[in-house]
């Protein structure tokens, strides 16, 4: 059965395909691996503007929302120093001892930068997470098992955009993540429980609303859970979501109403 050509060699894209085919046909019927790779790589680079050694997102229909710099002590330090008084104490302009870096940690197998916040409150640690995530980093908090200190694991990140038509719970989860809230997780054999919200889920008897409870370790005080619930509510109110406090540690949220046109 004869093949049916499925491209137009007179179109701009078709001419690129034809040029690639001619170079490959010149190798004969048994294409040498090294030469084939060289030809295809050069074609990707010169004809399509795609770096064969670059990241996969080059070929995505929608580009990433955020791409972080490489996660190193230097790049993360520069970013944290720019956070200003929301993270740093105003009367300590040198920011001395406000954060350090942990080396030789077993928590992430050397695959991340671990930031130690020895004297930060829960809200400041949450701001640090939000600050890093909004710069494109994949940042998570891990339980240091010591009261009054926080450990943040920071990795290079490529943050995808959430499609407009995605479910409301997906948009809510992304908003929580960007605001620095973290749910209990297990990572690299280290059980990390951090006060934060459970994933938002639809309310069966209340169409259009989502339910969020506050998840926390058993030894977390009720006062801390209530403060976290208040912070979650404020984060959504600031983004124009409707918020209905259902109890000290639970709330319902509803996406912003789309203006009628």
KEBA-305650 format. One record per residue (C-alpha): x, y, z; residue in three letters. Coordinates in nm, 3 decimals, always signed. Last residue first. Layout:
% residues N
@c1:X, c2:Y, c3:Z, nulo:ala .
...
//
This chain:
% residues 261
@c1:-2.146, c2:+4.112, c3:+3.039, nulo:unk .
@c1:-2.210, c2:+3.976, c3:+3.388, nulo:unk .
@c1:-1.917, c2:+4.004, c3:+3.625, nulo:unk .
@c1:-1.771, c2:+3.667, c3:+3.726, nulo:unk .
@c1:-1.834, c2:+3.599, c3:+4.094, nulo:unk .
@c1:-1.515, c2:+3.539, c3:+4.288, nulo:unk .
@c1:-1.470, c2:+3.174, c3:+4.387, nulo:unk .
@c1:-1.655, c2:+3.041, c3:+4.693, nulo:unk .
@c1:-1.505, c2:+2.944, c3:+5.027, nulo:unk .
@c1:-1.628, c2:+2.743, c3:+5.323, nulo:unk .
@c1:-1.442, c2:+2.739, c3:+5.651, nulo:unk .
@c1:-1.311, c2:+2.511, c3:+5.922, nulo:unk .
@c1:-1.090, c2:+2.544, c3:+6.229, nulo:unk .
@c1:-1.281, c2:+2.783, c3:+6.459, nulo:unk .
@c1:-1.612, c2:+2.704, c3:+6.290, nulo:unk .
@c1:-1.795, c2:+2.747, c3:+5.964, nulo:unk .
@c1:-1.627, c2:+3.075, c3:+5.863, nulo:unk .
@c1:-1.789, c2:+3.172, c3:+5.534, nulo:unk .
@c1:-1.550, c2:+3.321, c3:+5.279, nulo:unk .
@c1:-1.634, c2:+3.469, c3:+4.939, nulo:unk .
@c1:-1.324, c2:+3.498, c3:+4.721, nulo:unk .
@c1:-1.198, c2:+3.846, c3:+4.637, nulo:unk .
@c1:-0.825, c2:+3.755, c3:+4.641, nulo:unk .
@c1:-0.783, c2:+3.940, c3:+4.972, nulo:unk .
@c1:-1.078, c2:+3.740, c3:+5.106, nulo:unk .
@c1:-0.898, c2:+3.419, c3:+5.008, nulo:unk .
@c1:-0.578, c2:+3.497, c3:+5.195, nulo:unk .
@c1:-0.776, c2:+3.635, c3:+5.491, nulo:unk .
@c1:-0.965, c2:+3.306, c3:+5.528, nulo:unk .
@c1:-0.641, c2:+3.106, c3:+5.518, nulo:unk .
@c1:-0.484, c2:+3.338, c3:+5.779, nulo:unk .
@c1:-0.789, c2:+3.299, c3:+6.004, nulo:unk .
@c1:-0.772, c2:+2.921, c3:+5.973, nulo:unk .
@c1:-0.402, c2:+2.933, c3:+6.060, nulo:unk .
@c1:-0.477, c2:+3.143, c3:+6.368, nulo:unk .
@c1:-0.745, c2:+2.891, c3:+6.470, nulo:unk .
@c1:-0.497, c2:+2.605, c3:+6.431, nulo:unk .
@c1:-0.243, c2:+2.790, c3:+6.645, nulo:unk .
@c1:-0.501, c2:+2.851, c3:+6.918, nulo:unk .
@c1:-0.601, c2:+2.485, c3:+6.911, nulo:unk .
@c1:-0.244, c2:+2.393, c3:+6.999, nulo:unk .
@c1:-0.050, c2:+2.161, c3:+6.769, nulo:unk .
@c1:+0.036, c2:+1.834, c3:+6.946, nulo:unk .
@c1:-0.187, c2:+1.629, c3:+6.717, nulo:unk .
@c1:-0.010, c2:+1.753, c3:+6.408, nulo:unk .
@c1:-0.209, c2:+1.995, c3:+6.191, nulo:unk .
@c1:-0.477, c2:+2.002, c3:+5.925, nulo:unk .
@c1:-0.719, c2:+2.293, c3:+5.912, nulo:unk .
@c1:-1.042, c2:+2.221, c3:+5.729, nulo:unk .
@c1:-1.139, c2:+2.359, c3:+5.389, nulo:unk .
@c1:-1.478, c2:+2.322, c3:+5.222, nulo:unk .
@c1:-1.562, c2:+2.448, c3:+4.874, nulo:unk .
@c1:-1.876, c2:+2.630, c3:+4.760, nulo:unk .
@c1:-2.046, c2:+2.633, c3:+4.418, nulo:unk .
@c1:-2.327, c2:+2.402, c3:+4.523, nulo:unk .
@c1:-2.391, c2:+2.386, c3:+4.901, nulo:unk .
@c1:-2.520, c2:+2.042, c3:+4.998, nulo:unk .
@c1:-2.225, c2:+1.852, c3:+4.848, nulo:unk .
@c1:-1.957, c2:+2.102, c3:+4.955, nulo:unk .
@c1:-1.677, c2:+2.073, c3:+4.700, nulo:unk .
@c1:-1.326, c2:+1.990, c3:+4.828, nulo:unk .
@c1:-1.029, c2:+2.211, c3:+4.920, nulo:unk .
@c1:-0.709, c2:+2.021, c3:+5.002, nulo:unk .
@c1:-0.644, c2:+2.023, c3:+5.377, nulo:unk .
@c1:-0.522, c2:+2.353, c3:+5.514, nulo:unk .
@c1:-0.202, c2:+2.416, c3:+5.707, nulo:unk .
@c1:-0.007, c2:+2.333, c3:+6.018, nulo:unk .
@c1:+0.306, c2:+2.143, c3:+5.908, nulo:unk .
@c1:+0.356, c2:+1.771, c3:+5.935, nulo:unk .
@c1:+0.673, c2:+1.640, c3:+5.775, nulo:unk .
@c1:+0.746, c2:+1.269, c3:+5.780, nulo:unk .
@c1:+1.096, c2:+1.225, c3:+5.642, nulo:unk .
@c1:+1.147, c2:+0.930, c3:+5.410, nulo:unk .
@c1:+1.234, c2:+1.158, c3:+5.116, nulo:unk .
@c1:+0.908, c2:+1.351, c3:+5.141, nulo:unk .
@c1:+0.587, c2:+1.269, c3:+5.326, nulo:unk .
@c1:+0.330, c2:+1.546, c3:+5.343, nulo:unk .
@c1:+0.097, c2:+1.731, c3:+5.578, nulo:unk .
@c1:-0.051, c2:+2.037, c3:+5.404, nulo:unk .
@c1:+0.144, c2:+2.353, c3:+5.331, nulo:unk .
@c1:+0.031, c2:+2.714, c3:+5.312, nulo:unk .
@c1:+0.273, c2:+2.961, c3:+5.155, nulo:unk .
@c1:+0.033, c2:+3.194, c3:+4.975, nulo:unk .
@c1:+0.130, c2:+3.043, c3:+4.638, nulo:unk .
@c1:+0.022, c2:+2.700, c3:+4.763, nulo:unk .
@c1:-0.311, c2:+2.828, c3:+4.893, nulo:unk .
@c1:-0.382, c2:+2.997, c3:+4.558, nulo:unk .
@c1:-0.295, c2:+2.676, c3:+4.372, nulo:unk .
@c1:-0.531, c2:+2.475, c3:+4.593, nulo:unk .
@c1:-0.811, c2:+2.726, c3:+4.537, nulo:unk .
@c1:-0.763, c2:+2.720, c3:+4.160, nulo:unk .
@c1:-0.778, c2:+2.339, c3:+4.162, nulo:unk .
@c1:-1.084, c2:+2.339, c3:+4.390, nulo:unk .
@c1:-1.260, c2:+2.576, c3:+4.148, nulo:unk .
@c1:-1.228, c2:+2.323, c3:+3.866, nulo:unk .
@c1:-1.002, c2:+2.420, c3:+3.571, nulo:unk .
@c1:-1.161, c2:+2.638, c3:+3.299, nulo:unk .
@c1:-0.911, c2:+2.920, c3:+3.348, nulo:unk .
@c1:-0.623, c2:+2.678, c3:+3.307, nulo:unk .
@c1:-0.382, c2:+2.664, c3:+3.603, nulo:unk .
@c1:-0.040, c2:+2.793, c3:+3.502, nulo:unk .
@c1:+0.258, c2:+2.568, c3:+3.549, nulo:unk .
@c1:+0.546, c2:+2.648, c3:+3.785, nulo:unk .
@c1:+0.891, c2:+2.534, c3:+3.676, nulo:unk .
@c1:+1.101, c2:+2.503, c3:+3.989, nulo:unk .
@c1:+1.456, c2:+2.486, c3:+4.118, nulo:unk .
@c1:+1.443, c2:+2.341, c3:+4.469, nulo:unk .
@c1:+1.407, c2:+2.495, c3:+4.814, nulo:unk .
@c1:+1.360, c2:+2.297, c3:+5.136, nulo:unk .
@c1:+1.252, c2:+2.520, c3:+5.423, nulo:unk .
@c1:+1.332, c2:+2.436, c3:+5.784, nulo:unk .
@c1:+1.157, c2:+2.623, c3:+6.064, nulo:unk .
@c1:+1.242, c2:+2.710, c3:+6.424, nulo:unk .
@c1:+1.040, c2:+2.796, c3:+6.733, nulo:unk .
@c1:+0.989, c2:+2.446, c3:+6.876, nulo:unk .
@c1:+1.239, c2:+2.190, c3:+6.753, nulo:unk .
@c1:+1.119, c2:+1.883, c3:+6.565, nulo:unk .
@c1:+1.252, c2:+2.043, c3:+6.244, nulo:unk .
@c1:+0.925, c2:+1.971, c3:+6.065, nulo:unk .
@c1:+0.966, c2:+2.040, c3:+5.699, nulo:unk .
@c1:+0.851, c2:+2.331, c3:+5.487, nulo:unk .
@c1:+0.832, c2:+2.315, c3:+5.110, nulo:unk .
@c1:+0.966, c2:+2.533, c3:+4.828, nulo:unk .
@c1:+0.947, c2:+2.453, c3:+4.456, nulo:unk .
@c1:+1.086, c2:+2.786, c3:+4.338, nulo:unk .
@c1:+0.908, c2:+3.007, c3:+4.085, nulo:unk .
@c1:+0.958, c2:+3.347, c3:+4.245, nulo:unk .
@c1:+0.605, c2:+3.327, c3:+4.387, nulo:unk .
@c1:+0.712, c2:+3.003, c3:+4.552, nulo:unk .
@c1:+1.003, c2:+3.168, c3:+4.731, nulo:unk .
@c1:+0.797, c2:+3.459, c3:+4.865, nulo:unk .
@c1:+0.512, c2:+3.227, c3:+4.963, nulo:unk .
@c1:+0.748, c2:+3.002, c3:+5.158, nulo:unk .
@c1:+0.908, c2:+3.304, c3:+5.329, nulo:unk .
@c1:+0.560, c2:+3.438, c3:+5.411, nulo:unk .
@c1:+0.472, c2:+3.104, c3:+5.574, nulo:unk .
@c1:+0.789, c2:+3.121, c3:+5.782, nulo:unk .
@c1:+0.691, c2:+3.472, c3:+5.886, nulo:unk .
@c1:+0.339, c2:+3.357, c3:+5.983, nulo:unk .
@c1:+0.471, c2:+3.061, c3:+6.182, nulo:unk .
@c1:+0.705, c2:+3.290, c3:+6.374, nulo:unk .
@c1:+1.070, c2:+3.307, c3:+6.276, nulo:unk .
@c1:+1.356, c2:+3.262, c3:+6.522, nulo:unk .
@c1:+1.574, c2:+2.985, c3:+6.378, nulo:unk .
@c1:+1.476, c2:+3.009, c3:+6.009, nulo:unk .
@c1:+1.697, c2:+2.740, c3:+5.850, nulo:unk .
@c1:+1.703, c2:+2.724, c3:+5.471, nulo:unk .
@c1:+1.776, c2:+2.391, c3:+5.304, nulo:unk .
@c1:+1.892, c2:+2.415, c3:+4.942, nulo:unk .
@c1:+1.783, c2:+2.112, c3:+4.743, nulo:unk .
@c1:+1.891, c2:+1.781, c3:+4.594, nulo:unk .
@c1:+2.148, c2:+1.703, c3:+4.864, nulo:unk .
@c1:+1.954, c2:+1.395, c3:+4.963, nulo:unk .
@c1:+1.643, c2:+1.589, c3:+5.057, nulo:unk .
@c1:+1.623, c2:+1.537, c3:+5.432, nulo:unk .
@c1:+1.973, c2:+1.396, c3:+5.481, nulo:unk .
@c1:+2.121, c2:+1.738, c3:+5.546, nulo:unk .
@c1:+2.491, c2:+1.784, c3:+5.479, nulo:unk .
@c1:+2.452, c2:+2.161, c3:+5.486, nulo:unk .
@c1:+2.184, c2:+2.373, c3:+5.651, nulo:unk .
@c1:+2.166, c2:+2.734, c3:+5.536, nulo:unk .
@c1:+2.107, c2:+3.031, c3:+5.761, nulo:unk .
@c1:+1.822, c2:+3.270, c3:+5.827, nulo:unk .
@c1:+1.753, c2:+3.557, c3:+6.063, nulo:unk .
@c1:+2.101, c2:+3.536, c3:+6.219, nulo:unk .
@c1:+2.201, c2:+3.879, c3:+6.088, nulo:unk .
@c1:+1.937, c2:+4.055, c3:+5.881, nulo:unk .
@c1:+2.188, c2:+4.342, c3:+5.834, nulo:unk .
@c1:+1.909, c2:+4.595, c3:+5.877, nulo:unk .
@c1:+1.817, c2:+4.453, c3:+6.218, nulo:unk .
@c1:+1.574, c2:+4.718, c3:+6.350, nulo:unk .
@c1:+1.323, c2:+4.630, c3:+6.078, nulo:unk .
@c1:+1.306, c2:+4.257, c3:+6.168, nulo:unk .
@c1:+1.299, c2:+4.059, c3:+5.846, nulo:unk .
@c1:+1.029, c2:+3.860, c3:+5.665, nulo:unk .
@c1:+0.758, c2:+4.119, c3:+5.600, nulo:unk .
@c1:+1.024, c2:+4.379, c3:+5.675, nulo:unk .
@c1:+1.198, c2:+4.335, c3:+5.337, nulo:unk .
@c1:+1.179, c2:+4.030, c3:+5.113, nulo:unk .
@c1:+1.485, c2:+4.132, c3:+4.912, nulo:unk .
@c1:+1.723, c2:+3.952, c3:+5.144, nulo:unk .
@c1:+1.528, c2:+3.633, c3:+5.078, nulo:unk .
@c1:+1.586, c2:+3.656, c3:+4.702, nulo:unk .
@c1:+1.959, c2:+3.724, c3:+4.727, nulo:unk .
@c1:+1.999, c2:+3.443, c3:+4.979, nulo:unk .
@c1:+1.813, c2:+3.199, c3:+4.750, nulo:unk .
@c1:+2.039, c2:+3.283, c3:+4.457, nulo:unk .
@c1:+2.359, c2:+3.252, c3:+4.662, nulo:unk .
@c1:+2.268, c2:+2.939, c3:+4.856, nulo:unk .
@c1:+2.182, c2:+2.773, c3:+4.527, nulo:unk .
@c1:+1.851, c2:+2.682, c3:+4.362, nulo:unk .
@c1:+1.894, c2:+2.766, c3:+3.994, nulo:unk .
@c1:+1.675, c2:+3.056, c3:+3.892, nulo:unk .
@c1:+1.301, c2:+2.996, c3:+3.904, nulo:unk .
@c1:+1.069, c2:+2.958, c3:+3.607, nulo:unk .
@c1:+0.717, c2:+3.097, c3:+3.646, nulo:unk .
@c1:+0.392, c2:+3.073, c3:+3.450, nulo:unk .
@c1:+0.523, c2:+2.807, c3:+3.214, nulo:unk .
@c1:+0.458, c2:+2.847, c3:+2.841, nulo:unk .
@c1:+0.130, c2:+2.722, c3:+2.693, nulo:unk .
@c1:+0.153, c2:+2.495, c3:+2.387, nulo:unk .
@c1:+0.443, c2:+2.313, c3:+2.549, nulo:unk .
@c1:+0.747, c2:+2.248, c3:+2.328, nulo:unk .
@c1:+1.001, c2:+2.451, c3:+2.527, nulo:unk .
@c1:+0.853, c2:+2.298, c3:+2.846, nulo:unk .
@c1:+1.084, c2:+1.997, c3:+2.798, nulo:unk .
@c1:+1.393, c2:+2.185, c3:+2.915, nulo:unk .
@c1:+1.703, c2:+2.244, c3:+2.703, nulo:unk .
@c1:+1.956, c2:+2.002, c3:+2.553, nulo:unk .
@c1:+1.767, c2:+1.975, c3:+2.224, nulo:unk .
@c1:+1.736, c2:+2.359, c3:+2.219, nulo:unk .
@c1:+1.425, c2:+2.441, c3:+2.018, nulo:unk .
@c1:+1.428, c2:+2.729, c3:+1.768, nulo:unk .
@c1:+1.242, c2:+2.521, c3:+1.511, nulo:unk .
@c1:+1.465, c2:+2.531, c3:+1.202, nulo:unk .
@c1:+1.803, c2:+2.610, c3:+1.359, nulo:unk .
@c1:+1.787, c2:+2.428, c3:+1.693, nulo:unk .
@c1:+1.560, c2:+2.136, c3:+1.607, nulo:unk .
@c1:+1.741, c2:+2.090, c3:+1.275, nulo:unk .
@c1:+2.084, c2:+2.099, c3:+1.442, nulo:unk .
@c1:+1.969, c2:+1.828, c3:+1.684, nulo:unk .
@c1:+1.823, c2:+1.617, c3:+1.400, nulo:unk .
@c1:+2.146, c2:+1.636, c3:+1.200, nulo:unk .
@c1:+2.373, c2:+1.566, c3:+1.498, nulo:unk .
@c1:+2.157, c2:+1.275, c3:+1.620, nulo:unk .
@c1:+2.161, c2:+1.122, c3:+1.274, nulo:unk .
@c1:+2.538, c2:+1.161, c3:+1.243, nulo:unk .
@c1:+2.597, c2:+0.985, c3:+1.575, nulo:unk .
@c1:+2.348, c2:+0.703, c3:+1.509, nulo:unk .
@c1:+2.463, c2:+0.615, c3:+1.157, nulo:unk .
@c1:+2.154, c2:+0.597, c3:+0.930, nulo:unk .
@c1:+2.132, c2:+0.269, c3:+0.742, nulo:unk .
@c1:+1.932, c2:+0.354, c3:+0.429, nulo:unk .
@c1:+2.173, c2:+0.614, c3:+0.297, nulo:unk .
@c1:+2.309, c2:+0.910, c3:+0.490, nulo:unk .
@c1:+2.187, c2:+1.152, c3:+0.221, nulo:unk .
@c1:+1.833, c2:+1.051, c3:+0.313, nulo:unk .
@c1:+1.881, c2:+1.221, c3:+0.651, nulo:unk .
@c1:+1.988, c2:+1.552, c3:+0.499, nulo:unk .
@c1:+1.705, c2:+1.539, c3:+0.244, nulo:unk .
@c1:+1.447, c2:+1.461, c3:+0.514, nulo:unk .
@c1:+1.554, c2:+1.756, c3:+0.727, nulo:unk .
@c1:+1.522, c2:+1.996, c3:+0.433, nulo:unk .
@c1:+1.179, c2:+1.851, c3:+0.349, nulo:unk .
@c1:+1.057, c2:+1.906, c3:+0.704, nulo:unk .
@c1:+1.175, c2:+2.269, c3:+0.701, nulo:unk .
@c1:+1.009, c2:+2.321, c3:+0.361, nulo:unk .
@c1:+0.685, c2:+2.175, c3:+0.499, nulo:unk .
@c1:+0.683, c2:+2.421, c3:+0.785, nulo:unk .
@c1:+0.711, c2:+2.715, c3:+0.544, nulo:unk .
@c1:+0.451, c2:+2.561, c3:+0.307, nulo:unk .
@c1:+0.552, c2:+2.420, c3:-0.034, nulo:unk .
@c1:+0.645, c2:+2.079, c3:+0.109, nulo:unk .
@c1:+0.282, c2:+2.027, c3:+0.225, nulo:unk .
@c1:+0.268, c2:+1.748, c3:+0.482, nulo:unk .
@c1:+0.072, c2:+1.422, c3:+0.508, nulo:unk .
@c1:+0.225, c2:+1.228, c3:+0.216, nulo:unk .
@c1:+0.022, c2:+0.916, c3:+0.152, nulo:unk .
@c1:+0.223, c2:+0.597, c3:+0.159, nulo:unk .
@c1:+0.161, c2:+0.331, c3:-0.105, nulo:unk .
@c1:+0.000, c2:+0.000, c3:+0.000, nulo:unk .
//
